[in-house]
């Protein structure tokens, strides 16, 4: 979308995104400065003349790699004057109330004075949900990296190794394939730790019979992937197999439901209904999926807590799980690009058979 | 510090930290839930009864690993009631205006109604600057990981390799030593790319005569280290040597100045004065250092832009650099624990001679 269209749709004369200490990812959304630079303390300003980046000399070289007008300030006073000048003619200023701290908002009001401030948080979220070609390509690349890595992980799994050692290998293999960062702190959970959905990794050593749950993703040019696979080290017990194939069934059911126009809420409800109809009643303690993009939890996805009519070109995760505290858990997660008449699965690591690592 | 002392010093009856989508690291500061869990959407509430964590069932197991009272909500309505109840008797509510979005603030006001809200952003920053024993220990461990990795990196450097391949090795070696994440996206810059202080890494291939600049850190139990070393691949030219030893001299001068009571501003001024007295006048385009802790840029450190009287138990980076656009740059960075009468250097990777990798 071009600058004018953003302003029209949000009904404002200018949009200001401040990339403060807690980084507002929308800075990257509007500037598309995806290929280098940190831009702490920088501003992205959308006016009818286009997108302007107000940044420090430190970021000058990085900023000039994009297609925006680059304005350099040498100190705080100059920064304030430049921002003021850039939106001189604007009356209605769109801000992201969901990414701007109270402190930074007060600072902006001090600089700009008497303007009409409009919260465009929801509007930006709507825009960000629909991925354009560049975004689709970057997420697909991030998903490719994660898929390749998931597929080779069983080769690195050895008895007695620690969770964080496998996390090290995960990171290495992702970076080697061009990831610029982890999408998030990898979860590598052995045995009973796999029952804790938000476990990270520790020094638990791998034993025969353990579940090995890996949940990780690659960040590629600021866009993320997010994948989970669960293996068994050694021979799987019947209950482990039941857990795995129940989750797989639930996941495939959910993926098959996905297409434009479907309510994400219905998907989560159906997944839970299915799991609750098995011996694993009430063992799925989170939603089926979330939106994915610049943020790993980009927007609401598939959750019974909220309506979310899926639209073409959204990306959502599908990740049912079953957790038995003290014993273990299974989760299988893929990233889905929503198409008009179905799901395009971006992550393609093997999952159809429970892998027993010998 | 205990809960009562925080409330006294901030002159409030309760402190509420909301760990929203953009994570407010103060959640970890108050709860010390450093050993697992994500806690998105969770609240930390400090009252005279202690610290309470209000979180979802998804985080229950992780939350119970700490020393706080854990309160579980099953849905949004319950969450609101629980927060309300927890601070029922409080009149003055301390909030972090520097970490709370406008949206979340409005939400809190909707829940709690007519209270007196006090911005304790600066207060928290003051507290966080002074590291207690646990924090010191964790940063020291993070620094140890980074130092070990910096020292072995020359062994992995080969002609023709790409920057991101070296970044992969950096990550692997840090995770293998127990880092749970990168402190930040590693900078691996070859040749002319080293002149860009905030470059990340790309597919530039290593050639004879290139600078190799690596700037990276480990996150260990949520605390960070941050180190930079610069090598030359092949034989260094005279100008490369001059750049290196000028930076080293500036860095050692800065480190020698550090102790309780010194103004960080003076340190930065002296470093710039020194560099400007050499052939590299005006080639240092950033401040000498920043505070380090839960955040990589934790607080103001050594910058001529602002007074900062150093106190015992602060951690600051010292990282002068010289950059020649199109040619290359040198930066040397270490993490310093401020002691009463000097600097304790936490990162100990070799630096006294410019390493020429053959």
Boltz contact constraints between the chains, C-beta under 6 A:
constraints:
  - contact:
      token1: [A, 22]
      token2: [B, 22]
      max_distance: 6.0
  - contact:
      token1: [A, 36]
      token2: [B, 199]
      max_distance: 6.0
  - contact:
      token1: [A, 36]
      token2: [B, 200]
      max_distance: 6.0
  - contact:
      token1: [A, 37]
      token2: [B, 198]
      max_distance: 6.0
  - contact:
      token1: [A, 38]
      token2: [B, 198]
      max_distance: 6.0
  - contact:
      token1: [A, 57]
      token2: [B, 285]
      max_distance: 6.0
  - contact:
      token1: [A, 58]
      token2: [B, 197]
      max_distance: 6.0
  - contact:
      token1: [A, 58]
      token2: [B, 286]
      max_distance: 6.0
  - contact:
      token1: [A, 59]
      token2: [B, 198]
      max_distance: 6.0
  - contact:
      token1: [A, 61]
      token2: [B, 196]
      max_distance: 6.0
  - contact:
      token1: [A, 62]
      token2: [B, 198]
      max_distance: 6.0
  - contact:
      token1: [A, 97]
      token2: [B, 102]
      max_distance: 6.0
  - contact:
      token1: [A, 97]
      token2: [B, 103]
      max_distance: 6.0
  - contact:
      token1: [A, 98]
      token2: [B, 101]
      max_distance: 6.0
  - contact:
      token1: [A, 98]
      token2: [B, 103]
      max_distance: 6.0
  - contact:
      token1: [A, 100]
      token2: [B, 102]
      max_distance: 6.0
  - contact:
      token1: [A, 101]
      token2: [B, 98]
      max_distance: 6.0
  - contact:
      token1: [A, 102]
      token2: [B, 97]
      max_distance: 6.0
  - contact:
      token1: [A, 102]
      token2: [B, 100]
      max_distance: 6.0
  - contact:
      token1: [A, 102]
      token2: [B, 102]
      max_distance: 6.0
  - contact:
      token1: [A, 102]
      token2: [B, 105]
      max_distance: 6.0
  - contact:
      token1: [A, 103]
      token2: [B, 97]
      max_distance: 6.0
  - contact:
      token1: [A, 103]
      token2: [B, 98]
      max_distance: 6.0
  - contact:
      token1: [A, 105]
      token2: [B, 102]
      max_distance: 6.0
  - contact:
      token1: [A, 164]
      token2: [B, 178]
      max_distance: 6.0
  - contact:
      token1: [A, 167]
      token2: [B, 175]
      max_distance: 6.0
  - contact:
      token1: [A, 168]
      token2: [B, 172]
      max_distance: 6.0
  - contact:
      token1: [A, 168]
      token2: [B, 175]
      max_distance: 6.0
  - contact:
      token1: [A, 168]
      token2: [B, 176]
      max_distance: 6.0
  - contact:
      token1: [A, 171]
      token2: [B, 171]
      max_distance: 6.0
  - contact:
      token1: [A, 171]
      token2: [B, 175]
      max_distance: 6.0
  - contact:
      token1: [A, 172]
      token2: [B, 168]
      max_distance: 6.0
  - contact:
      token1: [A, 172]
      token2: [B, 172]
      max_distance: 6.0
  - contact:
      token1: [A, 175]
      token2: [B, 167]
      max_distance: 6.0
  - contact:
      token1: [A, 175]
      token2: [B, 168]
      max_distance: 6.0
  - contact:
      token1: [A, 175]
      token2: [B, 171]
      max_distance: 6.0
  - contact:
      token1: [A, 176]
      token2: [B, 168]
      max_distance: 6.0
  - contact:
      token1: [A, 178]
      token2: [B, 164]
      max_distance: 6.0
  - contact:
      token1: [A, 180]
      token2: [B, 185]
      max_distance: 6.0
  - contact:
      token1: [A, 180]
      token2: [B, 200]
      max_distance: 6.0
  - contact:
      token1: [A, 181]
      token2: [B, 185]
      max_distance: 6.0
  - contact:
      token1: [A, 185]
      token2: [B, 180]
      max_distance: 6.0
  - contact:
      token1: [A, 185]
      token2: [B, 181]
      max_distance: 6.0
  - contact:
      token1: [A, 196]
      token2: [B, 61]
      max_distance: 6.0
  - contact:
      token1: [A, 197]
      token2: [B, 58]
      max_distance: 6.0
  - contact:
      token1: [A, 198]
      token2: [B, 37]
      max_distance: 6.0
  - contact:
      token1: [A, 198]
      token2: [B, 38]
      max_distance: 6.0
  - contact:
      token1: [A, 198]
      token2: [B, 59]
      max_distance: 6.0
  - contact:
      token1: [A, 198]
      token2: [B, 62]
      max_distance: 6.0
  - contact:
      token1: [A, 199]
      token2: [B, 36]
      max_distance: 6.0
  - contact:
      token1: [A, 200]
      token2: [B, 36]
      max_distance: 6.0
  - contact:
      token1: [A, 200]
      token2: [B, 180]
      max_distance: 6.0
  - contact:
      token1: [A, 285]
      token2: [B, 57]
      max_distance: 6.0
  - contact:
      token1: [A, 285]
      token2: [B, 58]
      max_distance: 6.0
  - contact:
      token1: [A, 286]
      token2: [B, 58]
      max_distance: 6.0
